[in-house]
Amino acid sequence: MIVKTPSFVNGAPLLLLRAEGLAAALLCVAAFSRSGASWWLFAALILVPDLSICVYLAGPRAGATAYNAVHTYLGPVALLSTAAVLAMPAGIWIALIWAAHIGIDRALGFGLKYPDAFSSTHLGGIGGRA
């Protein structure tokens, strides 16, 4: 099945989305720095969401679904909320790292994936398709 990729965001909306990602990343890193958690934990976990790329071995549709599932703020917000209610600092730290990862990705232009190719994102093409 061939999926036509919708038009990408461009112009001022693209700059706003990337700035929003940067703001989210900076906020999460600042909150993490005040949490008392180890920066070794941050370094060890910051790239963990990118392991979802491995699902692309099963095809671009499955890969995009897995990648998008861990590259939206819904997961970190749910984890942060739950961890805060249950007073679980480790959950809060992980949620902040996870959200920082997403923000950094957005600031760098790595958006949510379309199922036609890894390089096809809502923020524009990446890699050879940029």
C-alpha positions in Angstrom: 0.0 0.0 0.0 1.4 3.4 -1.0 0.7 6.2 1.5 0.9 9.7 0.2 2.8 11.8 2.7 0.9 15.0 3.6 2.6 18.4 3.2 5.1 19.2 5.9 5.0 22.1 8.3 7.1 25.1 7.2 7.7 28.7 7.8 6.7 30.3 11.1 4.7 27.3 12.3 7.9 25.1 11.9 10.0 27.6 13.8 7.4 27.7 16.6 7.2 23.9 16.8 11.0 23.6 17.0 11.2 26.4 19.6 8.5 24.7 21.6 10.6 21.5 21.6 13.6 23.5 22.8 11.6 25.1 25.6 10.2 21.7 26.7 13.7 20.2 26.7 15.2 23.1 28.7 12.4 23.0 31.2 12.8 19.2 31.7 16.6 19.5 32.0 16.2 22.3 34.5 13.7 20.3 36.5 16.0 17.3 36.4 18.9 19.3 37.6 16.9 20.4 40.7 15.7 16.9 41.4 18.9 15.7 42.9 19.0 12.7 40.5 22.3 11.5 39.1 23.5 12.9 35.8 24.8 9.4 35.1 21.1 8.3 35.0 20.4 11.1 32.5 23.3 10.1 30.3 22.3 6.4 30.5 18.6 7.0 29.6 18.5 10.0 27.2 18.7 7.9 24.0 16.6 5.0 25.2 13.5 6.2 23.3 15.5 5.9 20.0 15.6 2.1 20.5 12.1 2.2 19.0 13.9 2.6 15.7 14.7 -1.1 15.8 11.0 -1.8 15.0 11.6 -0.5 11.5 13.1 -3.9 10.9 9.5 -5.1 10.8 8.6 -2.5 8.2 8.0 1.3 7.9 4.4 1.1 9.2 5.3 -0.8 12.3 8.4 1.3 12.8 6.5 4.6 12.5 3.9 3.3 15.0 6.5 2.3 17.5 8.6 5.4 17.1 5.6 7.7 17.4 4.3 5.9 20.5 7.5 6.7 22.4 8.1 10.2 20.8 4.9 11.9 22.0 4.6 13.7 25.3 1.6 11.5 26.3 3.9 8.8 27.8 6.1 11.0 29.9 3.2 13.1 31.1 1.3 9.9 32.2 4.5 8.6 33.9 5.2 11.9 35.6 1.6 12.2 36.8 1.6 8.7 38.2 5.0 9.0 39.8 4.1 12.3 41.4 0.9 10.9 42.9 2.6 7.8 44.1 5.7 9.8 45.3 8.1 7.8 43.2 11.1 10.0 42.5 12.7 7.5 40.0 9.5 7.7 37.9 9.7 11.5 37.9 13.3 11.4 36.9 12.6 9.0 34.0 9.7 11.1 32.8 11.8 14.2 32.8 14.6 12.5 30.8 12.0 11.0 28.4 10.3 14.4 27.8 13.7 16.1 27.4 14.6 13.6 24.7 11.4 14.4 22.8 12.0 18.1 23.2 15.6 17.8 21.9 14.3 15.7 18.9 11.7 18.4 18.1 14.2 21.2 18.4 16.5 19.4 16.0 13.7 18.8 13.5 13.1 15.1 14.2 9.3 14.9 14.1 6.8 12.2 14.3 7.1 9.6 11.5 4.8 8.9 8.6 4.5 5.3 7.6 6.1 5.7 4.1 9.7 6.1 5.3 11.8 6.8 8.4 12.9 10.1 6.9 9.4 11.4 6.4 8.3 13.4 9.4 5.7 16.0 10.3 8.5 18.5 10.6 9.8 17.8 7.1 12.2 15.3 5.6 15.4 14.3 7.4 18.6 12.8 6.0 18.7 12.4 2.3 15.1 13.5 1.9 15.6 16.8 3.7 
